[in-house]
Amino acid sequence: MIKSLLVANRGEIACRIFRTARRMNIRTVAVYSDADAGARHVREADEAVRLGPPPARESYLDIAALLAAARASGAEAVHPGYGFLAENAQFAEACLSAGLSFIGPPAAAIRAMGSKILAKTRMQAAGVPVLPGYTGTQQQLTQLEHEARSLGLPLIIKPAAGGGGKGMQIVREAAELPAALAAARRLAESAFGDGALLLERYLPAPRHLEVQVFADAHGNLLHLGDRDCSIQRRHQKLIEEAPAPAVPAEVRERLRAAALVVAREIGYVSAGTVEFLYDGREFYFMEMNTRLQVEHTVTEAVTGLDLVEWQLRIAAGERLPLAQHEVRLSGHAIEARVCAEDPARGFLPSAGRLTLLEWPSMESVRVDAGFGSGDTVPDSYDSLLGKVIAWAPNREQAAERLAVALTHTYCAGIASNEHWLARILRSERFLEVRHNIALLDQRPDEFAGPRTLPPAAAILAALAVHVAPGGAVPPAMVVSPWELRDGFTPNLSAPITYAFLWQGQRGRVELEYAQGQPVAAMVSGARHTLAGPQVEQDTVAVRIAERRYQARYRSAAPHVYLWLEDEQYDFLLDDPRTHEFHATAAVGGLTTPLPGVVVSVPVTVGSKVSAGEVLMVIEAMKMEHTITAPHEGTVRAIHFARGDRVPEGSELLELAPG
């Protein structure tokens, strides 16, 4: 067994691999970019080595820097995790040439599946069902457009060297083809260094099924069951479960057998996942991920196995610890990916310092996290904060257990999606297995949070602000009447007003005090009687009319975060002195809602544009975000060029009204 292991990755997967390595008494080595110098995975390793600046190409994708880090730290083996270089055959070969064990499949197997074009052709020859498409070598955009029109619409464009859904473009109308092909090529070259594309008939509403396979170097091969990963947004998985629900036994048996054919065909070794699309009758091979998957945790939950340990033992030359007939699946497990993105703002990625990130601690709930309170989420990488996994004897119980765990996840300082995920898990559509990979893109509002603010939430937030640091002192602690700050006025009631913004809506709460205690609150013109207020360090409670409410809160000026009845509310305290500035800054300017890099500027100064026309494309956290014209007009100025890095809130262009 190896004695020291370098993990060529970051975030939650690095922390997860370290956990198994520590249990096996293996010394751990982390690597980091300047953006991750204080990151959790760096703190948890026995040793950490700097790679370079934040851009991935100068750090986590720099093979020479990674090998130098392995030499400097005395590591014997390298685990690639997932993403970055995990499916890079050149990296696997470089590790072996440097005398390091590569914790993963042989380079030949990675290369066999590295090109979706070659993989699809090979699997079709092996008898595995595939969707019709174009996998030719003529890769000029004009040729691809011709092939796409011949194939027919709708279709999907995929980077041939890609994975994880990155760079995919769905085309439903012929007019969309040129822009979609250009965007797919741009992302393919940026993310994978290879602009080759394949075209495939698009199934509008399939489910995404996959099979976990494992093989050793002695010819032994088995599967560890199947998973369903159909809850996706923009081809990125968000909720995964094992086993896949509502699959007929005969289909499940053929699915697992097909996955073994795929692995055997390429001489596979280590952990791998074979992915399929399922239309309710037949399944079709999509790709094989030649690495450990993000969602390996649900397979671990239903098998009781440690897949990272299996990887390490197989890399050391050991045989598979079990035969196929010895594999046992028990219960049901579901995983949710908690990401730094804002569902209320079109899922814009969010970066910055985590004022609070408290993960749930519950029975049969597992957390694999890469961040915690006080950490900084950089804007250079993907938005995954961590994963919450729940196991239960059946699917319904697992879904509810996971939903409860997500609503007991407390995140402040940046936007996150855990409450949105909980609403999906509790929906009839999910529980009845009526979902598919298109659900979240076709019905984006179905799982939206509250559209109106409950008066109780506004009142509790105002009470919390009033006694937060810099606010009033609780009556029990008063040593002077001047410290109460209760708006005392002789012979009159004492209202104290708090104005705030919530989801862009302005609101105000007037707290009415008497004898140092809040006795009423005015919200939206309605008066609510209050009694028995209690404000502690992180909780606030009060009786409103005949009902008592209690909430968790976190004050981080100018924000107040409140968690009440399975929902989170982010209040921005409203300072009227800033109104004029914001109004002035907004006139004629187009700003970026998040930091990123400009990847395309299809207009020039003087261009006349229509409302909705694309003005600029920003790439942030591995996703493209389009800046469009809010109205008809003429481009007056462009402040950033292709390749420029733009800070959040930067004015990108100026548009004069037409």
Secondary structure, 3 states (H helix, E strand, C coil): CCCEEEECCCHHHHHHHHHHHHHCCCEEEEEEEHHHCCCHHHHHCCEEEEEECCCHHHCCCCHHHHHHHHHHHCCCEEECCCCCCCCCHHHHHHHHHCCCEECCCCHHHHHHHHCHHHHHHHHHHCCCCECCEECCCCCCHHHHHHHHHHHCCCEEEEECCCCCCCCCEEECCHHHHHHHHHHHHHHHHHHHCCCCEEEEECCCCCEEEEEEEEECCCCCEEEEEEEEEEEEECCEEEEEEECCCCCCHHHHHHHHHHHHHHHHHCCCCEEEEEEEEECCCCEEEEEEECCCCCCHHHHHHHHCCCHHHHHHHHHCCCCCCCCHHHCCCCCEEEEEEEECEEHHHCCEECCEECCEEECCCCCCEEEEECCCCCCEECCCCCCEEEEEEEEECCHHHHHHHHHHHHHCCEEECCCCCHHHHHHHHCCHHHHCCCCCCCHHHHCCCCCCCCCCCCHHHHHHHHHHHHHCCCCCCCHHHCCCHHHCCCCCECCECEEEEEEEEECCEEEEEEEEEECCEEEEEEECCEEEEEEEEEECCCEEEEEECCEEEEEEEEEECCEEEEEECCEEEEEEECCHHHHHHHHHHHCCEEECCCCEEEEECCCCCCCEECCCCEEEEEEECCEEEEEECCCCEEEEEECCCCCCEECCCCEEEEEEEC
